[in-house]
Amino acid sequence: MTTSSPRLPPRSRRAVFGLLAAMLTLPLGGTPAWALHMPKVAELPASALQPFMQSSSQIWDAIVPLPDGRMLLEAPAWVGNTGPQLFVRNTDGQLAAWPNAAWNATQGAPDQRFVALGGLTRTADGHIWVLDSGVPNRKNPAVAPPKLIEIDPAANAVLRTVPVDPNALRPGSILSGIAVHGSTAYVPDSGVAGLLVINTASATTKRFLDHHPDLVASRPIVTPSGPVRDSTGHYAAVDASMIAVSPDGSWLVLQAPGQYLSRVSTAIFTDPDITPAAFEESVTQWFKTPSLGGLTIDDDGTLYWSDITTSSILSYTTGRVPRRLVTDPRLQWPTTPGLDGHGHLYVSASQLDHSTAFGAPSASISWPVTIYRLTLPTTPPPG
């Protein structure tokens, strides 16, 4: 994420034409479906949200549970953290720098350590992919080139790093968020709206959707206290930084924190015959989301969102059925949630608006920062 001067006022929603765009409005099953309104009342009581762990020194913004019971926690530099940026919580509850202390060192060759983490994801083969933006202070230029790091959690070892082609970047680029399917990584640019598509096998990068209106921060990020402003009093402007890829790799969802959720077919990135007009029209508004702090996707394609505006956890099925799972004022700026595959969702109430992320000279975090566990409902959505 980044802060900057105010963007243009929200644009009028354009009409979407073309067969491809029409196809993208269908769920995976192919049956036409229109998105319903998000319920105003949560299905679960606030008591369903149980404290899981706490920290009096780290602000976590992403969680990835591992099948063996361990949990990866991202504590990035850009929100004001000064210690390790990637932790593992072992099954005994103890925390350790991961995959080791050397990769979390604050000094040394930038290609051998984490400079500024901006997202992580677990792929179908069980490996972890980490994005390093190279921008530890979002108000200042990059201090190192961005890169992707592949880590084997079974061996706790880095397998390789993949550099990002500098020709795919723009002045002011800050990469944030990562989704990976097969040998393709998708990385949004939260500093200058766009999407990088990276072939991890050949280390080639292509840039798409440059300045696309659906990726631009044209709406403010709104918390229960109102819109978020930076240290200059301007609205905090963050372009697309949240992304997920469907389990079959056929589509992406992505958005800026204050923008609406958009969906796009991944086929357009390899179609040699697609026209510029079709490319522009390929991005479809998928849901009018509130301001989000993070999103993740389940193995069945269900999306889970952390709602900043109402302090809620929301979900959205492939059939476009929205659910308000729980609402609780303890969820102060909930960030990217994690699913353990056993019916539990984990989310950190990270209080990012009280961190230094948006230009404040010092943090006003109400310690401790708490990670909560939510047992997901096993019943279908209310009729």
C-alpha positions as CSV (number, residue, x, y, z in Angstrom):
1,M,0.0,0.0,0.0
2,T,1.0,3.6,-0.4
3,T,-0.1,7.1,0.3
4,S,-0.3,10.0,-2.2
5,S,-2.2,13.1,-3.1
6,P,-5.9,12.8,-3.8
7,R,-7.0,11.0,-7.0
8,L,-9.6,12.0,-9.5
9,P,-13.3,11.9,-8.2
10,P,-15.0,8.5,-8.7
11,R,-15.7,7.9,-12.3
12,S,-19.1,7.0,-13.7
13,R,-19.4,3.3,-14.2
14,R,-19.0,2.5,-17.8
15,A,-21.1,0.0,-19.7
16,V,-19.4,-3.3,-20.4
17,F,-19.8,-4.7,-23.9
18,G,-18.6,-7.7,-25.8
19,L,-19.0,-11.5,-25.5
20,L,-16.0,-11.9,-23.2
21,A,-17.4,-9.4,-20.7
22,A,-20.8,-11.1,-20.8
23,M,-19.2,-14.5,-20.2
24,L,-17.3,-13.1,-17.2
25,T,-20.6,-12.3,-15.5
26,L,-21.4,-16.0,-15.1
27,P,-20.4,-18.1,-12.2
28,L,-18.1,-21.1,-12.7
29,G,-21.1,-23.4,-13.3
30,G,-22.3,-21.4,-16.2
31,T,-25.7,-20.5,-14.8
32,P,-26.6,-16.8,-14.9
33,A,-26.5,-15.3,-11.5
34,W,-26.7,-11.7,-10.2
35,A,-25.0,-10.6,-7.0
36,L,-27.3,-10.3,-4.0
37,H,-26.9,-7.5,-1.5
38,M,-24.7,-8.1,1.5
39,P,-26.8,-9.0,4.6
40,K,-26.8,-6.3,7.2
41,V,-27.0,-8.7,10.1
42,A,-24.2,-11.2,10.9
43,E,-25.0,-14.9,10.9
44,L,-22.7,-15.6,13.9
45,P,-22.6,-13.8,17.3
46,A,-19.5,-11.9,18.2
47,S,-18.6,-14.6,20.7
48,A,-17.8,-16.9,17.7
49,L,-14.7,-14.7,17.3
50,Q,-12.1,-16.1,19.8
51,P,-8.7,-14.5,20.6
52,F,-6.0,-16.9,19.3
53,M,-2.7,-15.2,19.9
54,Q,-1.4,-11.7,20.7
55,S,1.7,-9.5,20.3
56,S,2.9,-6.4,22.1
57,S,5.5,-5.7,19.4
58,Q,4.4,-6.9,16.0
59,I,1.7,-5.7,13.6
60,W,0.7,-8.7,11.4
61,D,-1.0,-8.1,8.1
62,A,-1.3,-11.6,6.6
63,I,-1.7,-15.2,7.9
64,V,-1.1,-18.5,6.1
65,P,-1.9,-21.7,8.1
66,L,0.1,-24.7,7.1
67,P,-1.3,-28.3,6.9
68,D,1.0,-29.5,9.7
69,G,-0.4,-27.0,12.2
70,R,2.2,-24.3,11.9
71,M,1.2,-20.8,10.9
72,L,3.1,-18.2,8.9
73,L,2.7,-14.6,10.0
74,E,3.7,-11.5,8.0
75,A,4.9,-8.5,9.9
76,P,6.0,-6.1,7.1
77,A,8.4,-3.2,7.5
78,W,6.0,-0.7,5.7
79,V,3.6,-0.6,8.7
80,G,6.4,0.2,11.1
81,N,7.7,-3.2,12.2
82,T,11.4,-3.3,13.0
83,G,12.0,-7.0,13.7
84,P,11.7,-10.1,11.5
85,Q,9.1,-9.7,8.7
86,L,8.1,-13.3,8.4
87,F,7.4,-15.6,11.4
88,V,6.4,-19.1,11.9
89,R,4.2,-20.0,14.8
90,N,5.1,-23.6,15.7
91,T,2.6,-26.1,17.1
92,D,3.9,-25.4,20.6
93,G,2.9,-21.7,20.2
94,Q,6.5,-20.4,20.0
95,L,7.4,-17.9,17.3
96,A,10.6,-17.9,15.2
97,A,11.9,-16.0,12.2
98,W,11.1,-17.9,9.0
99,P,12.6,-19.6,7.0
100,N,15.6,-18.5,9.1
101,A,17.1,-15.4,10.8
102,A,19.4,-14.7,7.8
103,W,16.5,-14.0,5.5
104,N,15.0,-11.7,8.1
105,A,18.2,-9.7,8.6
106,T,18.0,-5.9,8.4
107,Q,21.4,-5.6,6.7
108,G,23.2,-7.5,4.0
109,A,22.8,-8.2,0.3
110,P,19.2,-7.4,-0.7
111,D,18.9,-10.4,-2.9
112,Q,19.6,-12.7,0.1
113,R,17.1,-11.2,2.6
114,F,13.6,-9.8,2.9
115,V,13.7,-6.0,2.3
116,A,10.0,-5.1,2.4
117,L,7.4,-7.9,2.3
118,G,4.2,-7.2,0.5
119,G,2.3,-10.5,0.5
120,L,2.6,-14.3,0.6
121,T,0.5,-17.2,-0.6
122,R,0.5,-21.0,-0.5
123,T,0.2,-22.8,-3.8
124,A,-1.3,-26.2,-4.7
125,D,2.1,-27.9,-4.3
126,G,2.4,-26.7,-0.8
127,H,5.1,-24.2,-1.4
128,I,5.0,-20.6,-0.2
129,W,5.6,-17.7,-2.5
130,V,6.6,-14.4,-0.9
131,L,6.6,-10.9,-2.6
132,D,9.3,-8.5,-1.6
133,S,8.5,-5.0,-2.9
134,G,11.9,-3.5,-2.0
135,V,10.0,-0.5,-0.6
136,P,10.2,-0.5,3.3
137,N,9.0,3.1,3.5
138,R,6.1,3.8,1.2
139,K,6.8,7.6,1.3
140,N,10.4,7.0,-0.1
141,P,11.8,5.4,-3.2
142,A,12.6,1.7,-3.4
143,V,15.8,0.6,-1.8
144,A,16.1,-2.7,-3.7
145,P,14.6,-4.3,-6.8
146,P,11.4,-6.3,-6.2
147,K,11.6,-10.1,-6.2
148,L,9.6,-13.2,-5.6
149,I,10.8,-15.9,-3.2
150,E,9.7,-19.5,-3.3
151,I,10.1,-21.4,0.0
152,D,9.6,-25.1,0.8
153,P,7.9,-25.2,4.3
154,A,8.8,-28.9,4.7
155,A,12.5,-28.1,4.6
156,N,12.2,-24.5,5.8
157,A,14.4,-23.5,2.9
158,V,14.4,-21.0,0.1
159,L,14.2,-22.8,-3.2
160,R,14.8,-19.8,-5.5
161,T,14.3,-16.1,-6.1
162,V,12.6,-14.6,-9.2
163,P,13.6,-11.1,-10.1
164,V,10.9,-8.7,-11.4
165,D,11.8,-7.2,-14.8
166,P,12.4,-3.4,-14.1
167,N,10.9,-2.6,-17.5
168,A,7.5,-3.7,-16.1
169,L,7.7,-1.1,-13.3
170,R,6.8,2.6,-13.4
171,P,8.2,5.5,-11.4
172,G,6.4,5.2,-8.1
173,S,5.6,1.5,-8.5
174,I,5.0,-0.4,-5.2
175,L,4.1,-4.0,-5.7
176,S,1.7,-5.4,-3.2
177,G,-0.2,-8.7,-3.1
178,I,0.6,-12.0,-4.9
179,A,-1.4,-14.9,-6.4
180,V,0.2,-17.9,-8.0
181,H,-1.2,-20.7,-10.2
182,G,1.2,-23.2,-11.7
183,S,4.2,-21.3,-13.1
184,T,2.4,-17.9,-13.3
185,A,2.4,-15.3,-10.6
186,Y,0.0,-12.3,-10.6
187,V,1.2,-9.2,-8.7
188,P,-0.7,-5.9,-8.5
189,D,1.1,-2.5,-8.5
190,S,-0.4,-0.5,-5.6
191,G,1.7,2.6,-6.4
192,V,0.8,3.0,-10.1
193,A,-2.2,0.9,-10.9
194,G,-1.5,-2.1,-13.1
195,L,-1.0,-5.9,-13.0
196,L,2.2,-7.8,-13.5
197,V,2.1,-11.3,-14.9
198,I,5.3,-13.1,-14.1
199,N,6.4,-16.5,-15.6
200,T,8.3,-17.9,-12.6
201,A,10.0,-20.5,-14.8
202,S,11.6,-18.1,-17.2
203,A,11.6,-15.0,-14.9
204,T,9.8,-13.0,-17.6
205,T,7.4,-10.2,-16.6
206,K,4.6,-8.5,-18.6
207,R,2.5,-5.6,-17.5
208,F,-1.2,-5.3,-18.1
209,L,-4.2,-3.1,-17.3
210,D,-2.0,-0.1,-16.8
211,H,-4.0,2.7,-15.1
212,H,-7.2,0.7,-15.6
213,P,-10.0,2.6,-13.8
214,D,-11.0,-0.5,-11.8
215,L,-7.5,-0.8,-10.3
216,V,-7.1,2.9,-9.4
217,A,-7.9,4.2,-5.9
218,S,-10.8,6.4,-6.9
219,R,-12.6,6.0,-3.6
220,P,-11.4,6.6,0.0
221,I,-10.6,3.9,2.5
222,V,-13.4,4.2,5.1
223,T,-13.1,2.9,8.7
224,P,-15.8,3.1,11.4
225,S,-14.2,6.5,12.2
226,G,-14.5,7.8,8.7
227,P,-12.1,8.1,5.7
228,V,-8.4,7.5,6.3
229,R,-6.1,10.4,5.6
230,D,-2.3,10.6,5.4
231,S,-0.1,13.0,7.3
232,T,-0.8,15.8,4.9
233,G,-4.6,15.5,5.4
234,H,-5.2,14.0,2.0
235,Y,-7.2,10.8,1.6
236,A,-4.9,7.8,1.7
237,A,-4.8,6.6,-1.9
238,V,-3.9,2.9,-2.5
239,D,-4.2,1.3,-5.9
240,A,-4.9,-2.4,-6.4
241,S,-3.1,-4.4,-3.8
242,M,-5.4,-7.4,-3.1
243,I,-5.6,-10.4,-5.4
244,A,-6.7,-14.0,-5.5
245,V,-6.7,-16.6,-8.3
246,S,-9.4,-19.3,-8.6
247,P,-8.4,-22.9,-7.8
248,D,-8.5,-23.8,-11.5
249,G,-6.4,-20.7,-12.4
250,S,-9.1,-19.4,-14.8
251,W,-9.9,-16.1,-13.2
252,L,-8.5,-13.4,-10.9
253,V,-10.2,-11.1,-8.5
254,L,-8.5,-8.0,-7.5
255,Q,-9.1,-4.6,-6.0
256,A,-7.8,-1.5,-4.3
257,P,-8.7,-1.3,-0.6
258,G,-11.2,1.4,-1.2
259,Q,-12.4,0.4,-4.6
260,Y,-14.9,-2.3,-5.7
261,L,-14.0,-6.0,-6.3
262,S,-13.2,-6.8,-9.9
263,R,-12.9,-10.1,-11.8
264,V,-10.9,-10.8,-14.9
265,S,-10.3,-14.0,-17.0
266,T,-6.7,-15.1,-17.0
267,A,-7.1,-16.2,-20.6
268,I,-6.7,-12.6,-21.8
269,F,-3.1,-12.5,-20.7
270,T,-2.1,-15.2,-23.2
271,D,-4.6,-14.5,-26.0
272,P,-2.6,-13.2,-29.0
273,D,-5.7,-12.0,-30.8
274,I,-7.4,-10.0,-28.1
275,T,-8.0,-6.3,-29.1
276,P,-7.3,-3.3,-26.9
277,A,-11.0,-2.7,-26.6
278,A,-11.7,-6.2,-25.4
279,F,-8.8,-5.9,-23.0
280,E,-10.4,-2.8,-21.5
281,E,-13.8,-4.4,-21.2
282,S,-12.5,-7.7,-19.8
283,V,-12.4,-6.4,-16.2
284,T,-15.9,-6.9,-14.7
285,Q,-17.2,-5.4,-11.5
286,W,-17.8,-8.5,-9.3
287,F,-19.2,-6.9,-6.1
288,K,-19.6,-3.5,-4.6
289,T,-17.4,-4.2,-1.6
290,P,-16.8,-1.9,1.4
291,S,-13.2,-1.0,2.1
292,L,-11.2,-4.2,2.6
293,G,-8.2,-5.0,4.6
294,G,-7.5,-8.3,2.8
295,L,-9.0,-11.2,1.0
296,T,-8.3,-14.9,0.5
297,I,-9.9,-17.8,-1.4
298,D,-10.9,-21.3,-0.4
299,D,-10.4,-24.5,-2.4
300,D,-14.0,-24.3,-3.6
301,G,-13.6,-20.8,-4.9
302,T,-15.3,-19.0,-2.0
303,L,-13.8,-15.7,-1.2
304,Y,-13.4,-14.4,2.3
305,W,-13.0,-10.7,3.0
306,S,-11.9,-8.6,5.9
307,D,-14.2,-5.6,6.0
308,I,-12.6,-2.5,7.4
309,T,-15.7,-0.3,7.3
310,T,-18.0,-2.4,9.5
311,S,-15.4,-4.5,11.3
312,S,-16.7,-7.7,9.8
313,I,-15.7,-10.9,8.1
314,L,-17.6,-11.5,4.8
315,S,-17.7,-14.3,2.3
316,Y,-18.8,-14.6,-1.4
317,T,-19.5,-17.8,-3.2
318,T,-18.8,-18.6,-6.8
319,G,-22.6,-18.4,-7.2
320,R,-22.3,-14.7,-6.1
321,V,-24.0,-15.3,-2.7
322,P,-22.6,-12.8,-0.1
323,R,-22.6,-13.7,3.6
324,R,-21.9,-11.5,6.6
325,L,-20.3,-14.0,8.9
326,V,-19.5,-12.0,12.0
327,T,-19.3,-8.3,13.0
328,D,-17.3,-7.2,16.0
329,P,-15.8,-3.8,17.0
330,R,-12.7,-5.7,18.1
331,L,-11.9,-6.2,14.4
332,Q,-10.0,-2.9,14.1
333,W,-8.7,-2.9,10.5
334,P,-8.7,-6.7,10.0
335,T,-6.1,-7.7,7.4
336,T,-5.6,-10.7,5.1
337,P,-7.2,-13.7,6.7
338,G,-6.0,-17.3,6.5
339,L,-7.9,-20.6,6.3
340,D,-6.6,-23.8,7.9
341,G,-8.7,-26.2,5.8
342,H,-10.5,-27.5,8.9
343,G,-13.3,-25.0,9.1
344,H,-11.4,-22.1,10.8
345,L,-10.5,-18.6,9.6
346,Y,-7.8,-16.6,11.3
347,V,-7.5,-12.8,11.1
348,S,-5.4,-10.1,12.7
349,A,-7.0,-6.9,14.0
350,S,-4.0,-5.0,12.9
351,Q,-5.1,-1.4,13.5
352,L,-3.2,-0.2,10.4
353,D,-4.8,3.3,10.6
354,H,-3.0,3.6,14.0
355,S,0.3,2.5,12.6
356,T,2.9,4.6,10.7
357,A,1.7,3.1,7.3
358,F,-0.1,6.3,6.3
359,G,2.5,8.8,7.3
360,A,2.0,9.3,11.0
361,P,5.3,10.1,12.8
362,S,4.6,7.6,15.5
363,A,2.2,4.7,16.0
364,S,-0.9,4.9,18.3
365,I,-1.5,1.1,18.4
366,S,-3.6,-0.2,21.3
367,W,-1.4,-3.1,22.2
368,P,-1.6,-6.0,22.1
369,V,-2.4,-6.8,18.5
370,T,-4.7,-9.8,18.5
371,I,-5.2,-12.6,16.0
372,Y,-8.7,-14.1,16.2
373,R,-10.1,-17.5,15.2
374,L,-13.5,-17.9,13.7
375,T,-15.2,-21.2,13.3
376,L,-16.9,-21.0,9.9
377,P,-20.6,-21.9,9.6
378,T,-21.3,-25.3,8.2
379,T,-24.9,-24.4,7.1
380,P,-25.8,-22.9,3.8
381,P,-26.4,-19.2,3.5
382,P,-29.8,-18.0,4.9
383,G,-32.5,-18.1,2.3
